[in-house]
């Protein structure tokens, strides 16, 4: 039973969560509880609050990834101890466990660690003694190494508590994994934009993972993938009422439908890089993807043609992306033994950084055909709206319906893309509410569930 930040952010909410745990015990189960940090950014123990506090010490000295993980994990540890005490206050024995105590072993990719193995012996011993294990989500511990013989604490990235719950469910061969949130389950659209959006009674693992990838924050996609791999029944329920929620199942167990829902991402920036040099375009594309990966910046809606590459990325990474590429120099060997140098310029106007780089190159005799400037343009204030349509995305005319719907409402589409499970459009952020509502209406999602 996993409880998110809004499910444990007040004493009243923690009592509601604790009573759900006790109800599971009364029904004959032996629950394992996973909790997120208390509240969201601004709350004193929220993950973002702790990370911001560390970064504010000196903006010119970035914290080390290992220490950042150690800091961020404190929020879940506090939440774990508080929830265990809440259960004890209601008369049931409980014990707080860190991810390491729970036997979660990860790689050493701090900030985005992946679980390598789980040794749940301590959890089983707690259960045998009648204790409720309350595990800190979002974290694990590395294997011992030459410097740290007991390993180092790691975090699993955004939504990591969902992954913790699913992975523990797999390791313990649980009857089910229940993810408790502040909504009644997986809905056909964001209820902030579609007030009466229905709650899906059931959904496939692939659909819920796609919904999460395309912006809905009801469940982390990795959690769905783990549950699917180990065939664990997965539920998304409300922490605040007794609604039945949404059950996540295998595709052959869910009635087929054309459209599952409408999703939207957060704030994006769309960038286009003009590369009119076909002989080196593939090499430069690879360098862009490599650097974005190293910077841990996710990209969306990749668009390619003979002379351009375009993609969107979260606005929170805007300054990091500019700093990464502005003035970047990529030398490429020519077949004749010579070299050509590509200089990246962010925006129509050359920055002082880029201009300085160019002057230094020219002083070194690199100019003319040997020095090629690549200009990237940025469109700010974007977001992405997606139609999740496993049974519809390959049918002729569906994209036309989406574009016609948006066009009739004078909502511009700056870029579009498709996948096996979804059809997506980059649109102005200011239009996201209207776009979600219009598409939800066009595909008649009110009465299908």
SULNORPE-V933267 format. One record per helix or strand of 3 or more residues. SS is the DSSP state (h for helix, s for strand). FROM is the first residue (numbers start at 0). LEN is the number of residues. If there is no record, write none. Layout:
ss/from/len
SS/FROM/LEN
SS/FROM/LEN
This chain:
ss/from/len
h/4/3
h/10/16
s/32/3
h/46/9
h/64/25
s/93/4
s/103/3
s/114/4
h/120/8
s/131/5
s/138/4
s/152/3
h/159/13
s/176/5
s/201/3
h/204/9
h/220/9
s/233/5
s/245/4
h/250/3
s/260/4
s/267/7
h/280/14
s/298/6
s/307/7
h/314/11
s/328/5
s/338/8
h/351/12
h/367/3
s/370/18
h/397/11
s/412/6
s/421/7
h/428/14
